[in-house]
Amino acid sequence: MKKLISISVLLTLLATLSGCGEKTGSSENTAKVTTQQQTTAAEEAAVSGNSGDEQETTVRERKIVSNDAYEYEIFGGGAIITKYKGGQTEVTVPDEIDGAPVEEIGFYAFEAQPVTSVTLPESIKVIGEGAFIDCASLVSINLPSALTTVEMGAFAGCSALTELTVPSGVKEIKRGAFASCGSMRSLVIQSMELGYDQWGIEDIPDLTVYAPEGSAAAEWAGAMGKYSVN
């Protein structure tokens, strides 16, 4: 089982980041089932205790299953990919595993993998913290239409990524999501409401944000001097 990721991983990419993420792991044996404790983004609402400022979180026991390409778990009827271990450079993530739709790319699942392109299924709803962090060879990835959340540092250090389209259903992109993505030239925002929270694009020199006229993205990207009408 891997150790907790230090906050310094993201602080070196964006000085304003705070917090930490857990990485999950299991035996390398095919179909080996292990147990561990961690709460993922997709299940936060399901495991939360009291509402309000003093909300408590229950940590549940997890069962991680391993096959030739992935470590994953089934939770709430959906599959969460917790680690990619296939070793391919061009990856197509399946839309189902064990009959369950793949709904989340979990914490640090593709960290530092030598992937050049990733095709995500339309069932993906969450891209977890650090999911593709330090994938320095990643040139192409799609964000599915069902996607709602991109967690902190999800694409941090993807230094070869040149363009990305954020679909209209995305409600939140968290801090440092694109930190140190220095080659990014085009970021298309399709949502009218998506707010900005220190994604790490401020310091990308040649980036243009394309957004609908009158949208929240048009306002904040315009203030950065990076805006063009979509």
TISE-95265 format. One record per residue (C-alpha): residue in one letter; x, y, z; residue number from 1. Coordinates in steps of 0.02 Angstrom, whole numbers, m for minus. Example, Ala and Ser with C-alpha at 12.3 -4.5 7.8 and 13.67 -1.06 7.14 Angstrom:
! TISE-95265
<pt type="a" xx="615" yy="m225" zz="390" seq="1"/>
<pt type="s" xx="684" yy="m53" zz="357" seq="2"/>
***
This chain:
! TISE-95265
<pt type="m" xx="0" yy="0" zz="0" seq="1"/>
<pt type="k" xx="70" yy="166" zz="m54" seq="2"/>
<pt type="k" xx="104" yy="304" zz="68" seq="3"/>
<pt type="l" xx="9" yy="469" zz="75" seq="4"/>
<pt type="i" xx="65" yy="596" zz="m55" seq="5"/>
<pt type="s" xx="150" yy="745" zz="25" seq="6"/>
<pt type="i" xx="77" yy="916" zz="m7" seq="7"/>
<pt type="s" xx="247" yy="967" zz="m75" seq="8"/>
<pt type="v" xx="207" yy="874" zz="m237" seq="9"/>
<pt type="l" xx="81" yy="1007" zz="m282" seq="10"/>
<pt type="l" xx="162" yy="1153" zz="m192" seq="11"/>
<pt type="t" xx="312" yy="1140" zz="m308" seq="12"/>
<pt type="l" xx="192" yy="1165" zz="m454" seq="13"/>
<pt type="l" xx="79" yy="1299" zz="m381" seq="14"/>
<pt type="a" xx="128" yy="1392" zz="m223" seq="15"/>
<pt type="t" xx="m52" yy="1428" zz="m175" seq="16"/>
<pt type="l" xx="m106" yy="1247" zz="m158" seq="17"/>
<pt type="s" xx="m147" yy="1167" zz="8" seq="18"/>
<pt type="g" xx="m208" yy="997" zz="70" seq="19"/>
<pt type="c" xx="m155" yy="823" zz="23" seq="20"/>
<pt type="g" xx="m216" yy="669" zz="m69" seq="21"/>
<pt type="e" xx="m205" yy="484" zz="m40" seq="22"/>
<pt type="k" xx="m147" yy="357" zz="m165" seq="23"/>
<pt type="t" xx="m221" yy="186" zz="m170" seq="24"/>
<pt type="g" xx="m135" yy="25" zz="m212" seq="25"/>
<pt type="s" xx="m151" yy="m164" zz="m207" seq="26"/>
<pt type="s" xx="m59" yy="m324" zz="m250" seq="27"/>
<pt type="e" xx="3" yy="m342" zz="m429" seq="28"/>
<pt type="n" xx="m74" yy="m516" zz="m445" seq="29"/>
<pt type="t" xx="m216" yy="m527" zz="m572" seq="30"/>
<pt type="a" xx="m389" yy="m532" zz="m492" seq="31"/>
<pt type="k" xx="m309" yy="m509" zz="m320" seq="32"/>
<pt type="v" xx="m428" yy="m423" zz="m198" seq="33"/>
<pt type="t" xx="m358" yy="m314" zz="m60" seq="34"/>
<pt type="t" xx="m435" yy="m197" zz="68" seq="35"/>
<pt type="q" xx="m387" yy="m21" zz="119" seq="36"/>
<pt type="q" xx="m464" yy="139" zz="186" seq="37"/>
<pt type="q" xx="m490" yy="297" zz="84" seq="38"/>
<pt type="t" xx="m633" yy="411" zz="33" seq="39"/>
<pt type="t" xx="m643" yy="458" zz="m151" seq="40"/>
<pt type="a" xx="m724" yy="610" zz="m229" seq="41"/>
<pt type="a" xx="m870" yy="510" zz="m298" seq="42"/>
<pt type="e" xx="m922" yy="446" zz="m128" seq="43"/>
<pt type="e" xx="m900" yy="601" zz="m18" seq="44"/>
<pt type="a" xx="m1085" yy="636" zz="m11" seq="45"/>
<pt type="a" xx="m1126" yy="455" zz="27" seq="46"/>
<pt type="v" xx="m1008" yy="440" zz="175" seq="47"/>
<pt type="s" xx="m1030" yy="613" zz="253" seq="48"/>
<pt type="g" xx="m1097" yy="626" zz="430" seq="49"/>
<pt type="n" xx="m1183" yy="780" zz="501" seq="50"/>
<pt type="s" xx="m1212" yy="928" zz="386" seq="51"/>
<pt type="g" xx="m1149" yy="1103" zz="420" seq="52"/>
<pt type="d" xx="m982" yy="1171" zz="477" seq="53"/>
<pt type="e" xx="m945" yy="1021" zz="589" seq="54"/>
<pt type="q" xx="m973" yy="889" zz="456" seq="55"/>
<pt type="e" xx="m890" yy="723" zz="495" seq="56"/>
<pt type="t" xx="m828" yy="599" zz="366" seq="57"/>
<pt type="t" xx="m838" yy="411" zz="388" seq="58"/>
<pt type="v" xx="m693" yy="311" zz="318" seq="59"/>
<pt type="r" xx="m748" yy="146" zz="245" seq="60"/>
<pt type="e" xx="m654" yy="m12" zz="205" seq="61"/>
<pt type="r" xx="m617" yy="m27" zz="20" seq="62"/>
<pt type="k" xx="m596" yy="m179" zz="m89" seq="63"/>
<pt type="i" xx="m475" yy="m150" zz="m233" seq="64"/>
<pt type="v" xx="m477" yy="m276" zz="m374" seq="65"/>
<pt type="s" xx="m330" yy="m300" zz="m493" seq="66"/>
<pt type="n" xx="m330" yy="m356" zz="m674" seq="67"/>
<pt type="d" xx="m199" yy="m346" zz="m811" seq="68"/>
<pt type="a" xx="m222" yy="m160" zz="m845" seq="69"/>
<pt type="y" xx="m304" yy="m81" zz="m694" seq="70"/>
<pt type="e" xx="m333" yy="m83" zz="m510" seq="71"/>
<pt type="y" xx="m512" yy="m32" zz="m473" seq="72"/>
<pt type="e" xx="m658" yy="m45" zz="m356" seq="73"/>
<pt type="i" xx="m846" yy="m54" zz="m378" seq="74"/>
<pt type="f" xx="m940" yy="71" zz="m270" seq="75"/>
<pt type="g" xx="m1121" yy="129" zz="m280" seq="76"/>
<pt type="g" xx="m1147" yy="35" zz="m442" seq="77"/>
<pt type="g" xx="m1001" yy="119" zz="m531" seq="78"/>
<pt type="a" xx="m817" yy="77" zz="m556" seq="79"/>
<pt type="i" xx="m675" yy="186" zz="m492" seq="80"/>
<pt type="i" xx="m505" yy="160" zz="m574" seq="81"/>
<pt type="t" xx="m375" yy="176" zz="m438" seq="82"/>
<pt type="k" xx="m218" yy="134" zz="m538" seq="83"/>
<pt type="y" xx="m167" yy="109" zz="m719" seq="84"/>
<pt type="k" xx="m34" yy="m24" zz="m742" seq="85"/>
<pt type="g" xx="m54" yy="m76" zz="m923" seq="86"/>
<pt type="g" xx="106" yy="4" zz="m984" seq="87"/>
<pt type="q" xx="33" yy="64" zz="m1150" seq="88"/>
<pt type="t" xx="64" yy="239" zz="m1218" seq="89"/>
<pt type="e" xx="m105" yy="253" zz="m1304" seq="90"/>
<pt type="v" xx="m242" yy="208" zz="m1181" seq="91"/>
<pt type="t" xx="m429" yy="187" zz="m1206" seq="92"/>
<pt type="v" xx="m514" yy="172" zz="m1037" seq="93"/>
<pt type="p" xx="m658" yy="46" zz="m1046" seq="94"/>
<pt type="d" xx="m835" yy="108" zz="m1020" seq="95"/>
<pt type="e" xx="m873" yy="m42" zz="m908" seq="96"/>
<pt type="i" xx="m778" yy="m153" zz="m787" seq="97"/>
<pt type="d" xx="m862" yy="m306" zz="m713" seq="98"/>
<pt type="g" xx="m1027" yy="m244" zz="m784" seq="99"/>
<pt type="a" xx="m1014" yy="m76" zz="m694" seq="100"/>
<pt type="p" xx="m996" yy="90" zz="m785" seq="101"/>
<pt type="v" xx="m827" yy="172" zz="m759" seq="102"/>
<pt type="e" xx="m871" yy="335" zz="m672" seq="103"/>
<pt type="e" xx="m710" yy="399" zz="m592" seq="104"/>
<pt type="i" xx="m524" yy="408" zz="m623" seq="105"/>
<pt type="g" xx="m462" yy="399" zz="m445" seq="106"/>
<pt type="f" xx="m325" yy="485" zz="m346" seq="107"/>
<pt type="y" xx="m155" yy="478" zz="m436" seq="108"/>
<pt type="a" xx="m217" yy="335" zz="m545" seq="109"/>
<pt type="f" xx="m106" yy="378" zz="m695" seq="110"/>
<pt type="e" xx="30" yy="470" zz="m600" seq="111"/>
<pt type="a" xx="190" yy="489" zz="m704" seq="112"/>
<pt type="q" xx="136" yy="358" zz="m830" seq="113"/>
<pt type="p" xx="218" yy="374" zz="m1003" seq="114"/>
<pt type="v" xx="51" yy="391" zz="m1091" seq="115"/>
<pt type="t" xx="37" yy="500" zz="m1245" seq="116"/>
<pt type="s" xx="m151" yy="491" zz="m1271" seq="117"/>
<pt type="v" xx="m297" yy="441" zz="m1161" seq="118"/>
<pt type="t" xx="m476" yy="414" zz="m1219" seq="119"/>
<pt type="l" xx="m600" yy="422" zz="m1076" seq="120"/>
<pt type="p" xx="m775" yy="345" zz="m1088" seq="121"/>
<pt type="e" xx="m928" yy="456" zz="m1085" seq="122"/>
<pt type="s" xx="m976" yy="380" zz="m916" seq="123"/>
<pt type="i" xx="m836" yy="471" zz="m822" seq="124"/>
<pt type="k" xx="m905" yy="595" zz="m694" seq="125"/>
<pt type="v" xx="m751" yy="634" zz="m588" seq="126"/>
<pt type="i" xx="m565" yy="652" zz="m624" seq="127"/>
<pt type="g" xx="m484" yy="635" zz="m455" seq="128"/>
<pt type="e" xx="m344" yy="728" zz="m367" seq="129"/>
<pt type="g" xx="m179" yy="709" zz="m459" seq="130"/>
<pt type="a" xx="m258" yy="581" zz="m577" seq="131"/>
<pt type="f" xx="m140" yy="624" zz="m721" seq="132"/>
<pt type="i" xx="m7" yy="719" zz="m623" seq="133"/>
<pt type="d" xx="166" yy="719" zz="m704" seq="134"/>
<pt type="c" xx="108" yy="630" zz="m862" seq="135"/>
<pt type="a" xx="239" yy="732" zz="m954" seq="136"/>
<pt type="s" xx="212" yy="644" zz="m1122" seq="137"/>
<pt type="l" xx="23" yy="665" zz="m1125" seq="138"/>
<pt type="v" xx="m26" yy="759" zz="m1282" seq="139"/>
<pt type="s" xx="m209" yy="715" zz="m1301" seq="140"/>
<pt type="i" xx="m354" yy="678" zz="m1183" seq="141"/>
<pt type="n" xx="m541" yy="705" zz="m1195" seq="142"/>
<pt type="l" xx="m655" yy="765" zz="m1056" seq="143"/>
<pt type="p" xx="m821" yy="671" zz="m1071" seq="144"/>
<pt type="s" xx="m990" yy="757" zz="m1075" seq="145"/>
<pt type="a" xx="m1044" yy="674" zz="m911" seq="146"/>
<pt type="l" xx="m896" yy="749" zz="m818" seq="147"/>
<pt type="t" xx="m943" yy="861" zz="m671" seq="148"/>
<pt type="t" xx="m784" yy="880" zz="m566" seq="149"/>
<pt type="v" xx="m597" yy="896" zz="m597" seq="150"/>
<pt type="e" xx="m505" yy="881" zz="m432" seq="151"/>
<pt type="m" xx="m350" yy="972" zz="m369" seq="152"/>
<pt type="g" xx="m193" yy="948" zz="m473" seq="153"/>
<pt type="a" xx="m279" yy="826" zz="m591" seq="154"/>
<pt type="f" xx="m169" yy="874" zz="m740" seq="155"/>
<pt type="a" xx="m26" yy="960" zz="m649" seq="156"/>
<pt type="g" xx="140" yy="933" zz="m736" seq="157"/>
<pt type="c" xx="62" yy="877" zz="m902" seq="158"/>
<pt type="s" xx="190" yy="983" zz="m990" seq="159"/>
<pt type="a" xx="156" yy="917" zz="m1167" seq="160"/>
<pt type="l" xx="m32" yy="945" zz="m1163" seq="161"/>
<pt type="t" xx="m74" yy="1082" zz="m1290" seq="162"/>
<pt type="e" xx="m264" yy="1092" zz="m1289" seq="163"/>
<pt type="l" xx="m415" yy="1041" zz="m1189" seq="164"/>
<pt type="t" xx="m603" yy="1063" zz="m1203" seq="165"/>
<pt type="v" xx="m704" yy="1074" zz="m1041" seq="166"/>
<pt type="p" xx="m885" yy="1019" zz="m1074" seq="167"/>
<pt type="s" xx="m1034" yy="1119" zz="m1014" seq="168"/>
<pt type="g" xx="m1080" yy="994" zz="m877" seq="169"/>
<pt type="v" xx="m921" yy="1027" zz="m776" seq="170"/>
<pt type="k" xx="m971" yy="1116" zz="m616" seq="171"/>
<pt type="e" xx="m802" yy="1130" zz="m529" seq="172"/>
<pt type="i" xx="m618" yy="1128" zz="m571" seq="173"/>
<pt type="k" xx="m511" yy="1136" zz="m416" seq="174"/>
<pt type="r" xx="m347" yy="1224" zz="m379" seq="175"/>
<pt type="g" xx="m190" yy="1181" zz="m475" seq="176"/>
<pt type="a" xx="m283" yy="1071" zz="m600" seq="177"/>
<pt type="f" xx="m173" yy="1134" zz="m743" seq="178"/>
<pt type="a" xx="m18" yy="1191" zz="m647" seq="179"/>
<pt type="s" xx="143" yy="1176" zz="m747" seq="180"/>
<pt type="c" xx="51" yy="1138" zz="m910" seq="181"/>
<pt type="g" xx="168" yy="1257" zz="m997" seq="182"/>
<pt type="s" xx="132" yy="1197" zz="m1175" seq="183"/>
<pt type="m" xx="m55" yy="1225" zz="m1166" seq="184"/>
<pt type="r" xx="m113" yy="1345" zz="m1300" seq="185"/>
<pt type="s" xx="m302" yy="1321" zz="m1305" seq="186"/>
<pt type="l" xx="m426" yy="1295" zz="m1163" seq="187"/>
<pt type="v" xx="m607" yy="1289" zz="m1221" seq="188"/>
<pt type="i" xx="m738" yy="1318" zz="m1085" seq="189"/>
<pt type="q" xx="m915" yy="1273" zz="m1139" seq="190"/>
<pt type="s" xx="m1003" yy="1312" zz="m975" seq="191"/>
<pt type="m" xx="m1088" yy="1478" zz="m945" seq="192"/>
<pt type="e" xx="m1064" yy="1468" zz="m756" seq="193"/>
<pt type="l" xx="m895" yy="1387" zz="m722" seq="194"/>
<pt type="g" xx="m796" yy="1490" zz="m598" seq="195"/>
<pt type="y" xx="m608" yy="1504" zz="m581" seq="196"/>
<pt type="d" xx="m511" yy="1444" zz="m428" seq="197"/>
<pt type="q" xx="m323" yy="1458" zz="m456" seq="198"/>
<pt type="w" xx="m314" yy="1319" zz="m585" seq="199"/>
<pt type="g" xx="m134" yy="1362" zz="m625" seq="200"/>
<pt type="i" xx="m165" yy="1441" zz="m796" seq="201"/>
<pt type="e" xx="m112" yy="1615" zz="m741" seq="202"/>
<pt type="d" xx="71" yy="1579" zz="m780" seq="203"/>
<pt type="i" xx="46" yy="1488" zz="m946" seq="204"/>
<pt type="p" xx="116" yy="1620" zz="m1065" seq="205"/>
<pt type="d" xx="33" yy="1580" zz="m1232" seq="206"/>
<pt type="l" xx="m134" yy="1510" zz="m1174" seq="207"/>
<pt type="t" xx="m297" yy="1573" zz="m1246" seq="208"/>
<pt type="v" xx="m461" yy="1533" zz="m1156" seq="209"/>
<pt type="y" xx="m608" yy="1515" zz="m1275" seq="210"/>
<pt type="a" xx="m776" yy="1540" zz="m1191" seq="211"/>
<pt type="p" xx="m955" yy="1589" zz="m1234" seq="212"/>
<pt type="e" xx="m988" yy="1775" zz="m1238" seq="213"/>
<pt type="g" xx="m1064" yy="1833" zz="m1075" seq="214"/>
<pt type="s" xx="m1007" yy="1679" zz="m979" seq="215"/>
<pt type="a" xx="m918" yy="1677" zz="m812" seq="216"/>
<pt type="a" xx="m764" yy="1609" zz="m902" seq="217"/>
<pt type="a" xx="m767" yy="1755" zz="m1023" seq="218"/>
<pt type="e" xx="m764" yy="1874" zz="m875" seq="219"/>
<pt type="w" xx="m621" yy="1796" zz="m779" seq="220"/>
<pt type="a" xx="m519" yy="1751" zz="m933" seq="221"/>
<pt type="g" xx="m542" yy="1927" zz="m997" seq="222"/>
<pt type="a" xx="m474" yy="1994" zz="m833" seq="223"/>
<pt type="m" xx="m320" yy="1885" zz="m861" seq="224"/>
<pt type="g" xx="m300" yy="1947" zz="m1039" seq="225"/>
<pt type="k" xx="m322" yy="1771" zz="m1106" seq="226"/>
<pt type="y" xx="m498" yy="1777" zz="m1175" seq="227"/>
<pt type="s" xx="m567" yy="1746" zz="m1350" seq="228"/>
<pt type="v" xx="m750" yy="1720" zz="m1397" seq="229"/>
<pt type="n" xx="m792" yy="1535" zz="m1422" seq="230"/>
***
